[in-house]
């Protein structure tokens, strides 16, 4: 996110609060306090200081601390603008990266696809409820085009109505209740209409990388991994901007430079 070559790590009040929320032992939290005065560090130095303070730190706790310190450093970074909203699935690693976290509706609906009703009646109940979800989703897409306070209130109330449904099919009812608890994260779009409702483009880019890794059985070196990541990033950016990837590569490799840079084609919001 910060577009830096190397991650930096920082222990500040935010990082300590993050770790407290993850139920890290109080004794470990207390041992981290000397790092409050040391500022951001590269990983090698941070791990060295960590080992000096807590020599017998468990691997699980070390991973938690590194995660918290990396996020804290990112949020303190003044060199690049901090991303305020992130659209993602409900994986816990995304919980604290940005001030606002919007959940992907496509991921949420997949939970319903995974239900396996044994009775035809339960299957009909599931199909009917999934249809209601998609109908509501399309209303959200229309709201994005023409947002307004009255429509915002209506959609918020409609969410409550839909996800308070009791069908009598226990697995479905439990799933509906879980979705209802995520209301604030699924409806970020009501306050910020420019928020995407799903993150499928990012999923597609990752899927392409995974397929390549399976076919090639991975890379042989760190340079190979970096090369993969670079070219997949260029290819995905070309796809999103409607640029022919092969033509762009040929233009740059042949040094003709007739095509504009990809960065100049990225639309900048007002």
N, C-alpha and C positions, 0 to 999 in steps of 0.2 A: 504493500500500500504506500509506503514512504519512498519507494523507488531507490533505495540505497543498496550499495553492493553488499554491505554487511549489517546484520542486526546489531542494535545496541540494547543494553539492559539497564534498567533504572529501578531502584527501590525508593518509592516516595509514599506519602499517605494513601494514595489511590491503590498502589500495589499491595500495601498491608491490608487495606480494607477488602480488596479482592480476595486475598488469601484467607482472611478471617471469614468471609462469606463461604469459602470452600472448606471451612472447618479444619484449617491447618492448626496443629497443636499450638497452644499459647506459648509454650517454651521455645518452639522454633520461631514463632513470630517475634518474640522478645530478642532472640539471638540475631535477628536481621536488622535491628534498629541502628547499629553502627553504620550500615550501608546508606542510611538516609542522608549522610553528610558527604557521600562520595561521588554523587552525580552519575551520569550515564557512562557505561563501560562497554568495551567489546566483550564477546563471550569468553574468550580465554582469561582475561583479567577478572571478569565477574565470577567465573567458576573458581578461580584461585582464591578470591576473597571469601567466597561461600565455603570452600573447604577449610579455610583457616578458622572461620567462625563456627562451623558445624561439621566437624570431621567425619562423623558417622551418619550423615544425612542419608535417608532412604531415597532410592531412585525415584519413587513415586512422588515424594515431597519435592525433590529437586526439579522434576518436570513441572510441577505446579508453580514453583518459584520462578523458573525460567519463563514460563508462560506469562505470569503476572508482570514480571520485570520488562519483558519485551513489549507488552501492551502499554504499560506505563510510559516507557521510553517513546513509543510511537505517538502517544497522545501529548507528550511534552515537546515533541519535535516542532521547531519553528521554521524549518527549512522548506516544508511543503504543507499545503493546506490539509487539515484533518478532515477525513470523511465523516460526515455526521450521521448518515443512514446506510445500513447494510441490509440487502435483501438476501435471505438465506433460508436453509431448512432449520430444523429445531435442534441441530447438533450443539452440544454444550460448548464446544470450542469457540463458537461465534458469540457467546453471550455478552462479553464485556468489551469487545473491540471498539464499538462505536456507541455514542450516546443513545441512538435510536436503532432498534433492530426490527425489521419488518419480515414477517414470515411469508414464505412462498406458498401461494394457494395451490399450485400444482402438486407440491410435495404433500401438503395437508390432505388433498383429495385422494392421494395414493393410499393413505391409511384405510380408506373405505374400500378401495379396490382389493386390498389384501384380505378383507373379510371373506370367510368361506361358509355361507349359510348352507345347511343341509336340507332345509325344508323349502319347498317352492314358495310358500307364503312369505318366508323370511327373505328370499331372493327378491320378491316383488317389492317388499318394504325397502330393501337396500337400493334397488334400482330407482324407486320413486324418490328416495331421499337424495341420492346422488344427482338426480335431475334438478332437485330444488337447489342444491349447492351450485350447479352450473348456471342456473337461472339467476341466482344471486350474484355470481361472479360476473356475468355479463352486465348486470346493473352497475357493478363497480366500474367496469370498463367505460360505461356511458358517463358515469359521474366524473371520471378522469377528464373527459372531453369538456364537460360543462359543470364544474363544481359549484356548490351553493350551500348556504347554511341550512336551509330547509331540507334539502335532499340529504345532507350529511346526517341530520337528526333522524330522518326517516330510515336511512340505511342502517344506522346504529340500532334503532329499535327493531328493525326487521331481522338483523343478525340475532338479537336476543330471542325473537320469536322462533326463528328456524332452529336454532341450536338449544332450545328448551324442549324440543319435541321428544315425546315418549312413544316409541313404536311397539313395545312389548317384545322386541327382539333384543335380548340382553346385550349381546356383543355390539350391536349397532348403537344401542342407547349409551353404552359405556364410551364408545368412540365419539359420539355426539357431545357428551359431557366434557371430554378431554379437549375437543375443539373449542367449546364455549370458553374454557379457561384461557385460551390464547387470543381472546378477542382484541386486546390492546395491540398485539403484535400483527394480527391479520388485518387490522383496520387502520394502520398508520396512514394509508392512502387517503383517508377522510380528512386528515389534517394537512397532509402533504400530497396533493393530487398528482405530482410528477413522479411519485414513487411507483416503480414497476410492481405488478401484481405477482410476478414470478421471476425466477432467475434461470430459466431454461437455456438462454444463450451461453451463460457461464458453464452450465452443466454440459452442454454440447462440446465446448472447447476442452473440458477435462476428459470427456469420454473419448475424444479423438486421441488424446495423449495416452490414455490407458490402452486403447486398441493397438496403437503403435508399440507400446511397451510389451504387450503380450506377443505380438508377431515377432519382434526383434529380440525378445528375452532380455530386455533392458539394455543399458549402456555399459561400456567397459571402463570408463573413466569419468572423473568429474567434468573434464572438458567436453566429453560426449554428452553428458547430461545437460550442460549449459547450452550446447549447440542445439539439442532437441528443443529445449525451452524457448530459445531465441526464435527458431524457425516456426515453431507452433504458434508463438505469439504473433509473429508477422503474418502467418497464414490466417489466423483467426481475425486479426485486425482488418486484413484485406477483405475477408468475407463480410464482416459487419459494415464495411464502408462501400461494398460493391465494386471493389478493385480486383482485377484478374491477378491472382497470386503469381502465376508463371510469368506473365508479362511484366509485372513489377520487379521480380527477381532478375529477369533478363535485362531490364532497363538499368538496374543498379550494377549488376555484374559487368555488363558491357560498357558501363560508365557513360551511357548516352544521357542519362538524367533528364529525359523528356517528360517523365511522369512526375506530378507533384509529390512531395513528401506525404507520408500517411498522417503525420501530425497536423499538417495544414488542412487536411480534409475532415478532421474531427470537429463536429459542431460544438461550439462553446455556448452554454446556456447564458441568457441575459442576466 
